[in-house]
């Protein structure tokens, strides 16, 4: 059984730091985003702008995370552990949210292909 929970940015940051399956560009962008988010939350700013969610097994193992700009209904980041990919977790995970647009680096063709296949608009396509 899988569950989705809202989590603090520090949990995602720790996950990114501890797992080697986060690709370098994704890692850098995620750390930057989470650093800004964490700083903003600590100072009472931006708390309403982005939320972090974890995808967990019943055992508590975190299989992935996403960061969503809720006001704009935009997916900023999505990551699923490599060993858990290819079984539809991204689609299931994203189905838990009211997302209208997604964002991915221009050279992240895997993410862009997935989002397009799932019917999402890319942020720059609006």
N, C-alpha and C positions, 0 to 999 in steps of 0.2 A: 504494500500500500504506500502511496506517495502523498505528501502533504506540502502545501505552500504556506510559508510564514513570513510576515514582515520581520526584518532583522535590522539591527543597527549597522551602519557602514563599517564599523570596526570588525564585525564578523566576516564581512566580505573581504575586507583588507587582509585579515589573518588568513583566510582561505587562499587568496591570491599569493600571499607570501609563502605559504606552506606547500602549495601544489605546483609542480613543475610542468603541468599540462596546459598552462595558460601561455599562449604564443606571445612573443616579445612585443609586437605593436599593441596587441590587446592588453597586455600587462601594463605597459606604459600609460596607455589611455585610461585604463581602469584605476590605476594608482593615482593619476592626476585627478580624475573625477572624484574618487573617494576622498582624496586629501582635501579637495575644495569643499566637498559635502561635509566631511567631518569638521573642518574648520568653521564652516558656516553654522553647523548645528551647535557647536560649542559656544558660539557667539550669538546664538539666537536668530541667525539669518538663514535663509534658504531652506529651512526645515520643510516648508510646504512645496518646494520645487521638485525634489527628487526623493524617491523611496527605494529602498533595497528589499528584495525578497529572495528567500532561499528555497530551494527544492530539496526536500528531505525524504529519506526512507524512514519507515517506522523505527528502525534501529538508531536513528539520529544522524546517520551518515548524510552529509551534504553532497548532493549530486550536481548542483549547479546554483547559479544565481542570476538575477537580472536587476537592472537599475532602470527605473521608469520616472520620467518627468510627468507627474500625474496631471498637472494643470493643462498641459498640451497633449496629453495622452500619447506620449512618444516613448518608445523603447530606446534607451541609450546604450545598454549593454546586455548581452545574454551570453552565458557560458555554461556548457554542460561538460562534465568530466569526459575525457576521451573514451574511457572504457564503457561509458553509458550512452554513447552516441549511436545514432542509426536505428533507434527503435521508436522514434516519435515523441521523445520527451520534450523537445523544443516546442512542438505543436501543442502538446498537452499543457505544458507550463504556460505558454502564452495565452492559451484558452481561458486562463483564470483572470485575465485582465481586459479592461476596455481600452485597447490600444488601437489608435488610428494610423499612426505612422511609425516607422522604424528608422534608425540611423546605423550606418556601418561605414567604416573607412572605405574609400573608393577602391582600394586594392584588395579588400576582403570579399573576393568573389564567392566563396562558400556561403558566407552569411547573406550576401545580397541575393544569391540564387535561392536559398532557403526562404527568405522573407518574401520574395516574389512568388515562389511556388505556393506559399501559404496565403497569398492574396493581400499582403501589406504593401502600402505605398512607402517608398523611400522618402526621407525628409526633404531632399532637394527636388523631388518630383512634384511637390505641391504647387 
